[in-house]
Amino acid sequence: MCIAFFENQKQFSAEKPVHTLHIPKNTIVNGSLTVKIPYKRGNYGISVLDDENGNGKMNYKLLSIPTEGFGFSNYYHKGILKPTIQDFKFQIDENETKEIYVKLRYMD
């Protein structure tokens, strides 16, 4: 599982996150994964990729339809076009603990 952190739309559009984590799928328990990530104050958006083939990037089939699962922080993407960071950004304040939920979507 690849977890990417973005601070703004420019980073998200360019697929250049400020931080990336790679979490082994064997840490998933009952379809759920919990990760504790210490992070500094600011605004962020998180994307998660079920990198099934381990190449570190989203793969697509015809018409740019993703072939791997993907999701975003506190936002379930139902559309075909890529969302904007405004759809899934959140704020972390000083010394705050925040729970972020990501539901993966598979377009098979």
C-alpha positions in Angstrom: 0.0 0.0 0.0 1.4 3.4 -1.0 0.3 6.4 1.1 1.1 9.8 -0.3 0.9 13.2 1.4 0.2 16.4 -0.6 0.2 20.0 0.6 -1.3 21.6 -2.5 -2.9 21.1 -5.9 0.3 21.6 -7.8 2.0 18.7 -5.9 -1.1 16.5 -6.4 -1.4 17.2 -10.2 2.3 16.5 -10.7 2.1 13.4 -8.5 5.0 14.7 -6.4 4.0 14.1 -2.7 5.9 15.8 0.2 6.0 12.4 2.0 5.3 8.8 1.0 4.9 5.7 3.0 4.9 2.1 1.8 2.9 -0.3 4.1 3.0 -4.1 3.5 -0.5 -5.5 2.8 0.0 -8.2 5.4 -0.6 -5.6 8.1 -4.2 -5.3 7.0 -6.5 -6.9 9.5 -10.2 -7.6 8.7 -10.0 -5.3 5.7 -8.7 -2.4 7.8 -5.3 -0.8 8.2 -4.3 1.6 11.0 -1.2 3.7 10.7 0.0 6.3 13.2 1.9 9.1 11.4 3.4 12.0 13.4 3.1 15.1 11.2 3.6 18.8 11.6 0.8 21.4 11.6 -0.6 22.2 8.2 -3.1 21.3 5.5 -2.8 18.0 3.7 -4.5 15.6 1.4 -3.7 11.9 1.5 -4.0 9.4 -1.4 -3.7 5.7 -1.0 -2.8 3.3 -3.8 -3.2 -0.5 -3.6 0.0 -1.0 -5.6 -0.8 -4.6 -6.6 2.2 -5.0 -8.9 4.6 -3.1 -6.7 5.8 -0.6 -9.4 5.1 2.4 -7.2 2.6 4.1 -9.5 -1.0 3.8 -10.6 -1.6 1.6 -13.6 -4.4 2.2 -16.2 -6.3 0.4 -18.9 -8.1 1.9 -21.9 -9.6 5.3 -21.4 -7.3 6.0 -18.4 -9.4 3.7 -16.1 -7.3 2.7 -13.0 -6.5 -1.0 -12.7 -5.5 -0.8 -9.0 -7.5 0.3 -5.9 -7.2 3.9 -4.9 -8.7 6.2 -2.2 -8.4 9.7 -0.6 -8.5 11.1 2.9 -12.1 11.4 4.2 -13.5 11.3 0.6 -14.9 8.5 -1.6 -14.3 9.3 -5.2 -17.3 8.3 -7.4 -16.3 10.1 -10.6 -14.2 9.2 -13.5 -12.0 12.4 -13.6 -9.3 12.8 -11.0 -10.5 14.8 -8.0 -8.9 18.0 -6.8 -7.1 18.3 -3.5 -10.0 20.5 -2.3 -12.1 17.4 -2.3 -10.0 15.5 0.2 -7.8 18.0 2.1 -7.8 18.4 5.9 -6.0 20.4 8.6 -3.8 19.3 11.4 -3.3 21.7 14.3 -0.5 21.8 16.8 -0.4 18.6 19.0 -3.7 17.3 17.4 -4.5 13.7 16.9 -6.7 13.2 13.9 -8.4 10.1 12.5 -8.5 10.0 8.7 -10.5 7.4 6.8 -9.8 6.2 3.3 -12.1 3.8 1.5 -10.5 2.2 -1.6 -12.3 2.1 -4.9 -11.6 -0.6 -7.4 -12.9 -0.1 -11.0 -12.7 -3.6 -12.4 
